């Protein structure tokens, strides 16, 4: 009788929990080690595009998340004064990519993923270190305060500052500062009536989007030196965005200083040589952290997790499938950041004129930027993309 294989997942975020759920469905005995005292994430909202929703279909979660879609009607890209540079709508996006875009709180997604796991699979307040990556002839070993765990597979989902990545690839330079910082809020905004939008200024952007639960998700980004923080981040936002169009002012009026999260953005500029070594596989930001300008960080982590479960007994196939795709998406996210956070005044004028002209000539830039990304399909049913069946046995 064949023994049940064991997988240890380091990190209980979106990528780690998706991997755990997918591996559990594959028949592996899964343990998730999360160093935080709970799974409740520190963060705001996440946008899931059709590629990630198809991946979630594999673990039976896609339709539950689609039901949380709130974007209806118009949306698009604006200037700080309120002029529309490019318009789109939810129906056009769904028709182009075969499904909706869903914006939801990260905590909601975490709850749905955790519910797919058996009782006792998740251990919180559990620091973990990779003691041995293992190889074909011996298991991997993970060190915890309660002792060592042996595993047939270790999934490193421990984020952008991954300790596992540093252990596996000690010569890799790691993440670099992306050149800008971000602010995020999720709050009720009484009486706010607006079309979902993103606004591009000079070296600054702002986005405002409704959530299904009635709250508003707003985010901002600005080119600024790394490490900056204000005593009152709401006041900092008022200083930078207080004269922008409605509903930016309404969001700022409704926000309290404690509602505002601020984080510098980092990304992995030099791709890793592989996403695995021994019996260990990297997923999400641990493998390919990228700027949030395409909204694909969490989406790519979900793709990673589903593909990893499909190739859990052949990690070289996992690397062969995921490294080229995520490298391309990450590079595109960097290019978009350079465009939407442009600081040259003359360049901004040219950029805005080009965006308006492109919008009149065809699909909005917002939709074009997802070509080749949102149409991805997982390697197993219900979509079974042939392009991702590398190394299939």
C-alpha positions as CSV (number, residue, x, y, z in Angstrom):
1,X,0.0,0.0,0.0
2,X,1.5,3.4,-1.1
3,X,1.9,5.9,1.8
4,X,0.2,9.2,1.5
5,X,2.6,11.9,0.4
6,X,3.0,14.9,2.7
7,X,3.2,18.6,1.7
8,X,4.3,21.4,4.0
9,X,3.3,24.9,2.9
10,X,5.3,27.7,4.4
11,X,3.1,30.8,4.4
12,X,-0.7,31.1,4.8
13,X,-1.4,33.8,2.3
14,X,-3.3,33.5,-0.9
15,X,-0.7,31.5,-2.8
16,X,0.0,29.2,0.1
17,X,-3.6,28.4,0.9
18,X,-4.5,27.9,-2.8
19,X,-1.6,25.5,-3.1
20,X,-2.7,23.7,0.0
21,X,-6.2,23.3,-1.2
22,X,-5.1,22.1,-4.6
23,X,-2.7,19.6,-3.2
24,X,-5.3,18.3,-0.7
25,X,-7.6,17.6,-3.6
26,X,-4.7,15.7,-5.2
27,X,-4.6,13.4,-2.2
28,X,-1.6,14.8,-0.4
29,X,-1.6,15.3,3.4
30,X,-1.1,19.1,3.8
31,X,0.2,21.2,6.7
32,X,0.3,25.0,6.4
33,X,2.7,26.9,8.6
34,X,1.8,30.6,9.1
35,X,4.0,32.7,11.3
36,X,1.3,35.3,12.1
37,X,-1.0,34.6,15.0
38,X,-4.0,34.3,12.6
39,X,-4.8,34.0,8.9
40,X,-6.4,37.5,8.9
41,X,-4.3,39.3,6.4
42,X,-2.9,42.8,6.8
43,X,-4.0,44.4,3.6
44,X,-6.9,45.7,1.6
45,X,-8.5,44.4,-1.5
46,X,-7.4,42.2,-4.4
47,X,-8.6,42.1,-8.0
48,X,-9.1,38.7,-9.5
49,X,-9.1,38.5,-13.2
50,X,-10.5,35.6,-15.3
51,X,-7.2,33.7,-15.4
52,X,-7.2,33.4,-11.6
53,X,-10.9,32.6,-11.4
54,X,-10.4,29.7,-13.9
55,X,-7.6,28.5,-11.7
56,X,-10.0,28.6,-8.7
57,X,-12.5,26.6,-10.7
58,X,-10.1,23.7,-10.4
59,X,-10.6,23.6,-6.6
60,X,-14.3,24.4,-6.9
61,X,-14.1,27.9,-5.7
62,X,-14.4,30.0,-8.9
63,X,-18.2,30.5,-8.9
64,X,-18.3,31.5,-5.2
65,X,-15.8,34.3,-5.9
66,X,-17.5,35.3,-9.1
67,X,-20.7,35.9,-7.1
68,X,-18.8,38.7,-5.3
69,X,-18.3,40.7,-8.4
70,X,-19.4,44.3,-7.9
71,X,-18.2,46.1,-11.1
72,X,-21.2,46.9,-13.2
73,X,-21.5,49.4,-16.0
74,X,-18.9,51.9,-17.0
75,X,-15.3,52.4,-15.8
76,X,-12.0,53.5,-17.2
77,X,-9.1,55.9,-17.0
78,X,-9.3,59.6,-16.0
79,X,-7.1,62.6,-15.5
80,X,-6.8,64.4,-12.0
81,X,-9.3,67.0,-13.3
82,X,-11.8,64.3,-14.0
83,X,-11.6,64.0,-17.8
84,X,-12.0,60.5,-19.2
85,X,-9.0,59.3,-21.2
86,X,-10.3,55.8,-21.8
87,X,-13.7,54.1,-21.1
88,X,-14.6,50.5,-20.7
89,X,-17.3,48.5,-19.0
90,X,-17.7,45.3,-17.1
91,X,-19.6,43.6,-20.0
92,X,-16.8,44.4,-22.5
93,X,-14.2,43.0,-20.2
94,X,-16.2,39.8,-19.5
95,X,-16.8,39.3,-23.3
96,X,-13.1,39.8,-24.1
97,X,-11.7,37.5,-21.6
98,X,-14.5,35.0,-20.9
99,X,-15.4,36.1,-17.4
100,X,-15.7,39.0,-15.0
101,X,-13.2,40.9,-13.0
102,X,-13.8,40.5,-9.3
103,X,-12.6,42.9,-6.6
104,X,-12.9,41.6,-3.0
105,X,-11.3,42.0,0.4
106,X,-8.2,39.8,0.8
107,X,-9.7,38.5,4.1
108,X,-12.7,37.3,2.3
109,X,-10.6,35.3,-0.2
110,X,-8.5,33.9,2.6
111,X,-11.6,32.7,4.5
112,X,-12.9,30.9,1.4
113,X,-9.6,29.2,0.7
114,X,-9.1,28.1,4.3
115,X,-12.5,26.6,4.3
116,X,-11.3,24.2,1.6
117,X,-8.8,22.6,4.0
118,X,-9.4,19.8,6.5
119,X,-9.4,20.7,10.2
120,X,-6.0,21.1,11.8
121,X,-4.2,21.6,8.5
122,X,-3.3,25.2,9.3
123,X,-0.9,26.1,12.1
124,X,-0.7,29.7,13.1
125,X,2.1,31.4,15.1
126,X,4.3,28.8,13.5
127,X,7.7,30.0,12.4
128,X,9.3,27.8,9.9
129,X,12.8,27.4,8.4
130,X,13.9,25.2,5.6
131,X,16.5,22.8,7.1
132,X,17.1,20.6,4.1
133,X,15.5,21.0,0.5
134,X,15.8,17.2,0.1
135,X,16.4,15.4,-3.2
136,X,15.2,12.4,-5.1
137,X,16.4,10.0,-2.4
138,X,15.5,11.9,0.8
139,X,12.7,14.1,2.0
140,X,12.8,17.8,2.6
141,X,13.0,18.9,6.2
142,X,11.3,22.0,7.8
143,X,12.3,23.2,11.2
144,X,9.6,24.6,13.5
145,X,9.6,25.5,17.2
146,X,7.8,22.2,17.9
147,X,10.4,20.1,16.0
148,X,11.2,19.1,12.4
149,X,8.7,18.0,9.8
150,X,9.7,15.8,6.9
151,X,7.9,16.4,3.6
152,X,7.7,14.9,0.1
153,X,7.1,18.5,-1.1
154,X,7.7,21.9,0.5
155,X,5.8,24.9,-0.9
156,X,7.5,28.2,-0.1
157,X,4.8,30.8,-0.1
158,X,6.6,33.1,2.4
159,X,6.4,36.3,0.4
160,X,8.7,38.9,-1.2
161,X,11.3,38.6,1.5
162,X,11.3,34.8,1.4
163,X,13.7,33.1,3.7
164,X,13.3,29.9,1.7
165,X,14.3,31.7,-1.6
166,X,17.4,33.0,0.1
167,X,18.3,29.5,1.3
168,X,17.8,27.9,-2.1
169,X,19.4,30.7,-4.2
170,X,21.8,32.5,-1.9
171,X,23.5,34.4,-4.8
172,X,20.3,35.9,-6.1
173,X,20.1,39.7,-5.3
174,X,16.5,39.5,-4.1
175,X,13.9,42.3,-4.4
176,X,14.6,45.9,-5.4
177,X,12.7,49.1,-4.7
178,X,10.3,49.8,-7.5
179,X,10.5,53.5,-7.2
180,X,7.1,54.3,-5.6
181,X,5.0,53.8,-2.5
182,X,1.4,52.9,-2.2
183,X,-1.6,53.7,0.1
184,X,-4.8,51.7,0.4
185,X,-8.1,52.0,2.2
186,X,-11.2,50.0,2.4
187,X,-14.0,52.1,4.0
188,X,-17.7,53.0,3.8
189,X,-18.2,56.2,1.8
190,X,-21.8,57.4,2.4
191,X,-23.5,58.8,-0.6
192,X,-20.6,58.2,-3.0
193,X,-21.8,57.5,-6.5
194,X,-19.1,56.9,-9.1
195,X,-17.9,54.8,-11.9
196,X,-15.0,52.4,-11.2
197,X,-11.9,54.1,-12.4
198,X,-8.2,54.7,-12.1
199,X,-6.7,58.2,-12.4
200,X,-3.2,59.0,-13.8
201,X,-1.5,62.2,-12.8
202,X,2.2,63.1,-13.0
203,X,4.1,60.7,-10.8
204,X,0.9,59.8,-9.0
205,X,-2.1,57.5,-9.6
206,X,-5.4,56.9,-7.7
207,X,-8.0,54.2,-8.1
208,X,-11.5,54.0,-6.6
209,X,-13.7,50.9,-6.9
210,X,-16.9,49.6,-5.2
211,X,-17.0,46.3,-3.3
212,X,-19.9,43.9,-3.2
213,X,-20.3,44.5,0.6
214,X,-21.0,48.2,0.0
215,X,-17.6,49.5,1.0
216,X,-15.2,51.4,-1.3
217,X,-11.7,50.3,-2.1
218,X,-9.3,53.1,-2.9
219,X,-5.6,53.0,-3.6
220,X,-2.9,55.5,-4.5
221,X,0.7,55.4,-5.6
222,X,3.4,58.1,-5.9
223,X,7.0,58.2,-7.0
224,X,8.9,58.9,-3.8
225,X,12.2,57.8,-2.1
226,X,12.1,54.5,-0.3
227,X,11.4,54.4,3.4
228,X,9.2,57.5,3.7
229,X,6.4,57.7,6.2
230,X,4.2,60.5,7.5
231,X,2.9,60.9,11.0
232,X,-0.6,61.1,9.5
233,X,-0.9,59.2,6.2
234,X,-4.4,60.6,5.6
235,X,-3.0,64.1,5.7
236,X,-0.3,63.0,3.3
237,X,-3.0,61.8,0.9
238,X,-4.9,65.1,1.3
239,X,-1.7,66.9,0.4
240,X,-1.1,64.8,-2.7
241,X,-4.6,64.2,-3.9
242,X,-6.9,66.7,-2.2
243,X,-7.6,68.7,-5.3
244,X,-8.4,65.7,-7.6
245,X,-11.8,64.9,-9.0
246,X,-14.8,63.3,-7.2
247,X,-14.9,60.7,-5.6
248,X,-11.3,61.1,-4.5
249,X,-12.2,64.0,-2.2
250,X,-15.2,62.0,-0.8
251,X,-13.0,59.0,0.0
252,X,-10.4,61.3,1.8
253,X,-13.2,63.0,3.7
254,X,-14.5,59.6,4.9
255,X,-11.1,58.1,5.8
256,X,-9.5,58.2,9.2
257,X,-5.7,58.2,9.7
258,X,-5.9,54.6,11.0
259,X,-7.7,53.4,7.9
260,X,-4.8,54.2,5.6
261,X,-2.1,51.5,4.9
262,X,1.2,52.6,3.3
263,X,3.8,50.3,1.9
264,X,6.8,50.8,-0.4
265,X,6.7,48.6,-3.5
266,X,9.5,46.2,-4.3
267,X,9.8,43.6,-7.1
268,X,12.2,40.9,-8.2
269,X,14.0,42.5,-11.2
270,X,16.4,39.6,-11.9
271,X,14.4,36.4,-12.5
272,X,15.4,33.3,-10.5
273,X,17.1,30.5,-12.4
274,X,14.3,28.1,-11.3
275,X,11.3,28.0,-9.1
276,X,12.3,24.8,-7.5
277,X,15.3,23.1,-6.0
278,X,15.2,19.6,-4.5
279,X,11.7,18.9,-3.2
280,X,11.0,22.7,-2.7
281,X,8.9,24.9,-4.9
282,X,8.5,28.7,-4.7
283,X,5.1,30.3,-5.4
284,X,3.8,33.9,-5.6
285,X,5.9,36.8,-4.4
286,X,8.6,34.4,-3.1
287,X,9.2,33.5,-6.8
288,X,8.4,36.5,-8.8
289,X,7.3,39.6,-6.9
290,X,6.0,42.3,-9.2
291,X,4.7,45.8,-9.0
292,X,0.9,46.0,-8.5
293,X,0.3,48.0,-11.7
294,X,-1.4,45.1,-13.5
295,X,-3.1,43.7,-10.4
296,X,-1.5,40.3,-11.1
297,X,0.6,39.6,-8.0
298,X,-2.1,37.5,-6.3
299,X,-3.5,36.2,-9.6
300,X,-0.1,34.8,-10.6
301,X,0.3,33.2,-7.2
302,X,-3.1,31.4,-7.7
303,X,-2.0,30.2,-11.1
304,X,1.3,29.0,-9.6
305,X,-0.5,27.0,-6.9
306,X,-2.8,25.2,-9.3
307,X,0.0,24.4,-11.8
308,X,2.2,23.2,-8.9
309,X,-0.5,20.8,-7.7
310,X,-0.7,19.5,-11.3
311,X,3.0,18.9,-11.5
312,X,3.7,18.2,-7.8
313,X,5.7,15.0,-8.7
314,X,7.8,16.8,-11.3
315,X,9.0,20.2,-10.1
316,X,11.1,20.8,-13.2
317,X,7.9,20.8,-15.2
318,X,6.5,23.4,-12.8
319,X,9.5,25.7,-13.4
320,X,9.3,25.1,-17.1
321,X,5.7,26.2,-17.2
322,X,5.7,29.1,-14.7
323,X,9.0,30.8,-15.0
324,X,8.6,32.1,-18.6
325,X,5.0,33.3,-18.0
326,X,5.5,35.0,-14.7
327,X,8.7,36.7,-16.0
328,X,6.8,38.1,-18.9
329,X,3.9,39.3,-16.7
330,X,6.3,40.9,-14.2
331,X,8.2,42.7,-16.9
332,X,4.9,44.1,-18.3
333,X,4.0,45.3,-14.8
334,X,7.3,47.2,-14.6
335,X,6.6,48.8,-18.0
336,X,3.1,49.8,-17.0
337,X,4.5,51.4,-13.8
338,X,6.9,53.5,-15.9
339,X,4.0,54.7,-18.0
340,X,1.4,55.5,-15.4
341,X,3.8,57.0,-12.9
342,X,5.6,59.1,-15.5
343,X,7.0,62.3,-13.9
344,X,8.0,64.3,-17.0
345,X,5.4,67.0,-17.6
346,X,5.7,67.0,-21.4
347,X,5.7,63.2,-21.4
348,X,2.5,63.1,-19.4
349,X,0.8,65.4,-22.0
350,X,1.9,63.1,-24.8
351,X,0.9,60.0,-22.8
352,X,-2.6,61.3,-22.1
353,X,-3.2,62.3,-25.7
354,X,-2.1,58.9,-26.9
355,X,-4.3,57.1,-24.5
356,X,-7.3,59.1,-25.6
357,X,-6.6,58.4,-29.3
358,X,-6.0,54.7,-28.7
359,X,-9.3,54.5,-26.8
360,X,-11.2,55.9,-29.8
361,X,-9.5,53.6,-32.2
362,X,-10.1,50.3,-30.4
363,X,-10.5,48.6,-27.0
364,X,-9.4,50.6,-24.0
365,X,-5.9,50.3,-22.8
366,X,-7.3,48.7,-19.6
367,X,-8.5,45.8,-21.7
368,X,-5.5,45.6,-24.0
369,X,-3.1,45.4,-21.0
370,X,-4.8,42.0,-20.1
371,X,-4.3,40.4,-23.5
372,X,-2.3,37.2,-23.1
373,X,-2.8,37.4,-19.3
374,X,-6.5,37.2,-18.5
375,X,-7.2,34.5,-21.2
376,X,-4.9,31.9,-19.5
377,X,-6.3,28.5,-18.7
378,X,-5.1,25.9,-16.1
379,X,-3.5,22.7,-17.2
380,X,-6.2,20.4,-15.8
381,X,-10.0,20.3,-16.2
382,X,-12.3,22.1,-16.5
383,X,-10.1,24.1,-19.0
384,X,-7.0,22.0,-19.7
385,X,-4.7,24.2,-21.6
386,X,-2.3,22.2,-23.8
387,X,0.3,25.0,-23.5
388,X,0.8,24.2,-19.8
389,X,1.1,20.5,-20.1
390,X,4.9,20.6,-20.1
391,X,6.5,17.4,-18.7
392,X,3.2,15.6,-18.6
393,X,3.6,11.9,-17.8
